[in-house]
């Protein structure tokens, strides 16, 4: 896993991609992406839908595929830095970082609190 790249999805989604969209599978999964920034509140968004699975299958997932495919063609150090910068501006960086590492490194939360 890297810092920037498409987030892995649950089984049954990325493994069913066809054609050009399968290029996404060749990308190293990451913690941050344009799609992750756009759908940082995906769980809440899905809970507010009458038919969450339909909304995910027909709205969110195709949009994520489109965004990740665009990243596939634009990937570069400059694009990665833009994504990381956008993550820090959105204040998701600390949230995502803590969400992933809080269980393993409890002191990290304290360090990040003082660094803001």
C-alpha positions, 0 to 999 in steps of 0.5 A: 500500500502507498500513500496515494492510489485508489482505495481497495474496495470490498470483493465483488467490485474491482474484480468485476471491472472490464475493458479499460477500467481494469487498468485501475487494478494495476495501480498500487492501493493507497490511503489517499485519492481524489475518490477518497476525498470526495467520498470521505463520508461514504458510509453516512452518505449510503445510510441516508439512501433508501436503497444504499446498494443501488446508490453505491452500485450505480452512482458512487462506484462508477464515479470512483472508477472514473476518478481512479481511471483518470488518476491512472492516466495522470499519475505523477509525483505532481499529481500525488502531491496535489492529492496529498495537499488537498487531503491536508487542506480538507483536514482529512489527512489527520482523520485518515491517518489516525483512523488507520494507525490509531490502534497501532500507535496510540502516541501518534494521536498526541503528536498529531494534536500538537502538530496542528 
